[in-house]
Amino acid sequence: MSMAPWMVELATAALLVLVLLADLVAPRGKRFVWPTFLGGSLVILGLAVFVRGDAFLLGGSYAADGISWLGKIVIVIGTILAGAVSMDSLPIQEKYHGAYAALLLAASLGMMVLVSSRELVTMYVGLETSAVSLYGLAALAKRDVLSLEAGIKYLVIGALSSGVLLYGLALVYAAAGTTSLDGIRAALGHAPSPLSAVGIILVLLGVGFKITMVPMHVWTPDVYQGAPTPVSAFISVVSKSVGFLFAIRLFSVAFADLRYVWEPFFMAGAVLTMTVGNLAAIAQPSAKRLLAYSSISQAGYLLVGFVGTSSAGTSAVLFYLFAYTLANVAAFAAVIAFSSSTGSDRLDDYAGLARRSPLLALVFTFALLSLAGIPPLAGFIGKIYLFSAAMERGYLWLVVAAALNSVASLYYYLLILRRMYFTEAPLGAGPLRVSFPVKAVLLLTTVGTFWLGILPGPLMQVVSEVSSRVFPGP
């Protein structure tokens, strides 16, 4: 059996060991840890992009297909960007940098297992491997009370959601008699039993926690604010992306014939998630909390595309995950650069940023406008695809609600821009220093955001081809 389709997972596990060995060689420095992490991650990205093949392992429980291929690319890109912005901005001692990098890789490895799984037990193992690593990352700044609080809240609410999800999966297994996704679809048919219907709803609630769907979003603002900012960026981008791929696997494969059971819940969740996220973001005094609620609203837009047809909805979600990854990482990188120089996370302190650091303000502007869906940035094209997928199912009212929410989101994004460009900087405020790794991330994500906004065709062609192969029907 060829090992090529599984090289990304094997290489990630090997890099995890290498990072720990590098940390052992230099336990109180980061001169070996980060070059090893970034160099190895770039190699893994090359493997993720170029080593592609359809194959099955463990009797079909583990698959290398188009969704897992694109999912791993998003995971590796998010991991590289999160690692790059972490090098000079972590609020932890240098001797813990090795543990931090190892936890990033462990979370990524668990997510790779999750996106490749086609069986409930394997999925749950991947999910919990990543979740435990994320709990540790959120609480790694031990001297910061908010970080410890974020880690504890994330752990408690995450354990509760995992329990709900596991109970739902157990009910589905009891009703279907199998843990295979294809087997579950064949066993449940078009008419679910009360047992399987309850199981599906519990699974939906558990998945809702991972994708920050209202009302399972309550952990998000506190965790994003308390965790180190690079960790918040990683959770908001990579963990959310994997959560949606998890939902695609479950609901568009195992429960595909039972759309009338779960689809109304996702549609209601989409409207609530967009609305609550946007309205709550308006009153936030903190940049990280505002981006947390913005991230919640973005999950609502993704849900709009998700309820479209299996093929069109999946391709729209996959495209938007790339656009969202670039824009959101850019926004968090700008917040990291600002807070590293000023020690502040308050939005009022962004006053006059355009005069103190014109390029930083400009990049932050592009990121926010992409999240708002303004052309010619990637977020605009991504939302067009999401809304078109919902229109194919005839959900005009849902698209109208999403469009109105997109307009509403402009209000709080423009509030930030008004502070940066039209408010005087505090007396004595000087230019900001931005580290080279953060500058590189800001440049790459901004270029990527414009590229996907102006030339979306190549990526859309790839995701459409992947979706049509996985879901050949309408």
N, C-alpha and C positions, 0 to 999 in steps of 0.2 A: 504494500500500500504506500503510495506517495505521501510524503509528509508536507509537500508544498502548500496545500490549502491551510495547514495549521501552523505555518511558520511564524505568523504574527504573534500568536499566543505563546509559542515556544520561545521566541526571541524576547518577548516581554518578561517572561519568567526568568530567562537567563540574565537580562539586564537588571532585574530586581536583585538577583544574587550579586552581580558585579557592583551595583551601587552599595550594597551592604559591605562588600569586601573593600571598596574604596573608602567607605566610612571607617572601616577597621584600620586601614593604613593611616588615615589622617583623621582621628576621632574628634579633634578640636578645630578643624578647619574645613573649608569647603572647596579647596583648590582641586581636589580629586573628584569630589562628589558630583558637582554640577557639570564639568566637562564630560564625565562618564554618562551622566543622565541625558544631557542634550545630544551628545554624539550618538549614543545608542538609540535614542528616540528618533533621530533623523534617519538612521538605518531602518528602524522599524516602520517609519512612515513610507520609506521606499518599498519595503516588502508589502505593506498594506495596499499601496497603489498598484504595484506591478505584478504581484503574485496573486493571481485570481484564478479560481477554478471551482466548478460545482462538484461537491463530493459530500459523502455522508460517513459518519463515524458512529460507533456504538449502536448499530442497528437502526440508524436513522434518527437517533436522539440528538445528534449534534451535526449541524449542517454548515457547509461553506457554500453560500449562495449570494445573490446580488445584495440582499438586505444586510447580511452579515458583513459583506465586503465594504459597503458604504458606511455601515455603522462603525466598523473598526477604523476607517479613515477619519471619521469625525472624532472618535475617541482619541486617536493618536495626535491629531492636530490640536485638540483641546488640551491634552496633557502637555504637549510641547509648549504651547503658549502659556499655560498656567505655570509650568516650571520656569520658563524664561522670566516672567514678571516676579517670580518668587526669589530670585537669586540675591537681590539687594534690598528686598522690602519685607522680609519676614520678621515679625516681632518676637523672634525666639533666639536663643543662644546658638552660636555656630555649631556647637557639638550636636545639636538636634537636627541639623540640615539633612544629614544622611537618613535619619528616621523619617523625616518629612518626605524626601524624594522617594524612599521605599514605599511609603504609604500611598503616594500618588500612583506609583506603578501597580501596587496591589489592587487599588480601586479600579484602575484601568483594566487589569487582567480579569477581575470579576465581571466587569461590564462586557468585555469581549466574549466571555463564556455565555453571558446572558443573551447577547444579540445573535449568537450562533445556535442557541438551544431550540429544539423543537419538541421538548418534553418537559413536563411540569417540575420534576425533581431537579433536573439539571438547571432549569431556569432559576429555581429558588436558591440553589447553591451559589450560582453566579451573582444573584441579587444580593444575598446576605454577605458574600465576600466583599463586594464593593461597599455595601452599607456600613459594615464594621470599620472598614478603612476610613470612610468619610467621617464617622463619629470621632475617630482618633484625630483626624486632620482638623476638625472644627475646634477641638479642645486642646490643641498642641501648644498654644501660647499660655503656659501654665501660670504665668505671673499676671495675666489679664483676667480679671473677674468676668468680663463679658464673654471671653472665649470659653472659659469653663462653663458658664451658664449656657452658652450656645451648644456646647458638646453634650451637656446633660439633657437639655430640652430635645435636641436632635435624637439622642439615644432613646429617651423615654417615648416620645411620640413615634419615632421610627420603629421601636419594638412593638408598640401597640398596632401600628399599621401593618407590620409584618405578620403579627398574629391574626389580624382580620383577613389578610390576603391568604395566609396558609390555611385558615379554616375554610375559606371559600374554595381554595384549590382542593381541599379534602372532600368537600361536598360534591364538587364537580367529578372527582375521581370515583366517589361512591355511586354517582348516577351513571357515569360512563363506563366504569370498569377498566379504564386504561388511563395512563398518563401521557400518551402520545397525542400531540395536537391534532393530527389527521384522524387518529382513532376516536378522539373525543367528538370531532365533527360528525363522523359517521355514526357514532353511537347515539348522540343526542338528537340528530335529525332536525326536523323543522318544528317539532312540538316538544318543548322542554317539560320535564316533570317539575313539580314544586321544589323538589330537592335541588335540581340543577339550576332552576331560576334563582333561588336564594343564593346558591354558590356563585353564580355569575355576578349578582349584585355586590356580594362581598368582595369578589375579585376586583370589580370596578372601583370600590372604595379604596382598596389597597393600592391599586394602580394610581388612583387619584392623588394619593400622598406623593408618589414619586414624580408626578408631573405637575404638582402644585395646583391641582384643580380645586376650586372653591366647592365645599367648605373644608377640604382637607389641606388647606394652605396655611393654617395658623402658625406653623413652625417657621415659615420662611423668613419673615422680617427679622425676627430675633436671631435666628441662626446666621443670616447674611450679615447682620450688623456686628455680631459678636465674634464670628470666626475671622481669622486673618483674611484680608481682602483677596489675596490670590486663591484661597480656598473657596471663598464665596463665588468667585468667578468660575472656578472649576465645577462647583455644585450647580450653579445656575445654567451652565452651558452643557457640560458633558453628562452629568447625572440626569438632567431633564431630557436631553436628546435620547439617551438610552431608555428612559422611561417611556418615551413615545414609541420607540422601536419595540419595546416589550409589549406595549398596548397593541401595536400592529400585529405582532406574532399571535397574541391571544385572541383578539376580537375579530381580526380579519382572516384568521385561519381556523382556530378551534371553534369559535362561536359565530362563524360567518353566516350560517343559516338561521341564526337567531337574532338578527339585527333588530327586529321589532321589540325585543326584550331590553337590550342595552342601549340602543341608539337614542331614545328619548332622554335617558339620563345624561348622556354625553352632550346632547344639544342644550339641555338646561344648564349643565355644567359649563358649557362654552360661554353662554350669555352671562351667567353669574361671575365666571372667572374674569372675563374681559371687563365687566362693569365694576366689580368690587376692586380689582387691581387698579384700574384707572382712577376711580374716585378716591381710593385710599392714598394713592401716590401724591395727589395734589397737596395734601396737608403735611407731608413729611419734611422735617427740618434737616434730615441726614441724607447725604448722597447715597450711601449704601442701602438705607431703607427705601429710598425712592427707587433705586434700581431693583430692589427686591420686589416691590409691588409692580414695577414695570415688567419684571420677569414673569410674574403671575399673569398679567394681562396678555403677555405673549403666548403663554400656554393656552389661553382662550382662543386666540387666532388659530393656533395649530389644531385645536379641537374642531374648529369650523371646517378645515380641510379634511380632518380625519373622518368626519361623518359623510364625506363624499363617497363615490364609488371606490371599491377596493383598489383598482389600478390607478385612477386619477388622483384619489385622495392620498395614496401612499407616495406617488411621485411628487405631489405638491408638498407633503410633509417633509420628505427627504430633502427637497431643494431648500425649503425654508430653514431646515436645521443648519445647513451650511451658512446661509445668509445670517441667521440669528447668532450662530457661533462667532462669526467675524465681528458683527456689530457689538454684541454684548461684551466680548473680550476687550474690544477697543474701549468701550465705555468704562469697564472696570480698570483697565490699564491707566486710563486718564485719572481715575479716582486714586489709584495707587500712587501715581506720580505726584498728584497734588498733596495727598496726605503725607507722603514721605518727606516732602519739602516743608510743609507747614505744620504737620502734626494735627490737622483738623479734618473733620469729616462733615462739618456743617455747610449747608448750601449757601448760607449768607456769606461765608468766607470766600466763595468763588467770585465775589464782586471784583470786577476789573481784571479778571484773569486774562482777557484778550490783550491787555497792555503789559502784563507781567510775563506772559508766555504765549505769544500769538499762535505758534504752531500747536501747542497743547490744546488751546481753546478751539482751534480749527478742527483738529482730529476729534475732539470730544463732540463738537457740533455735528460732524458727519456721522458719528456713531449714533447720536440721539435721533437725527433726522432719518437714518435708516430704520431704526426701531419704530419710528412713527410712520414709516411707509411713504417717504417723500422721494420722487424720482430725481435723478437717475440712479439712485442707490439700490442695493440688493433687496432691502426690505420691501420696497415698492413692488418689484417684480414678484417677490415671494408671496406677498399678500394677494396679488392678482391671481396667482396659481391656486392659492388656498381657497379664495372666494369662488373661482371658476369650478373647482372640484365640488363645492357644496351646491353650486347652481346646477350641475349635471344631475343632481338628485332632486332638484326642484325646491330647494330650501332658500327661496328668495328672502323670506323674513329673517333668516339667520344671517345672510350676507348683509342685509340692511343694518341689522344690529351690530355686526362687526365693523361695517363702514362708519357708523356713527361713533363707535368706540374709538376707532382710529383717529377720527377728528378730535374727539375729546382728549385723547392722549397728547395731542399737539400742545394743549394748554400747559401741562406741567413741564414738557420738554422746552417750550418757549420761555417758561419762567426761568429755567437755568440759563438759557441763552441771553435773556435780558440782564441777568446778573453779570454774566461774563463780559458782555459787550457794551451795556448802557448804564452800568453802575460804577461809581468811582471805587478804586481799590482803597483799602485801609491805609492810613498814614504810615509811612515807613516800610510799606510792603515792597520788597524787591523782586528781581527775577527769580524764577523757580529753576532748580536743578533737577534734570531728569536723567536717570541712569541709562547707560547704553542698552542694556537688555530691554528695558521698558520702551525706549525709543524704537528699537527694532520691531517689537511687537506692535506698537502703534502704527508704524509704517506699513508692515505686512498686512495687518487687518484692514487698514484704510484702502490700500491698493486692491485687496481682495473684494472689499465691499463695492468699490466702483466697478471692478471687472465683472462681478456677477450682475450688477445693475445694468451695465451697458451691453455686455455680451453673455446673456444667460443661456443662449442656445446650446453650447457644448455640454454644460452640466445637466441641463434639462433633458437633453437627448439621452444622456447616460441614465439618469434616474427613471425616465419613462421606459427605457428598455429593460431596466431591472424590474420595475413594477409589473410590466406586461408579462415578463417571464414567470414571476412569482404568482401573479393573479391574472391568468390569461382570459378570464371571463370579464363581463362588464362590471 
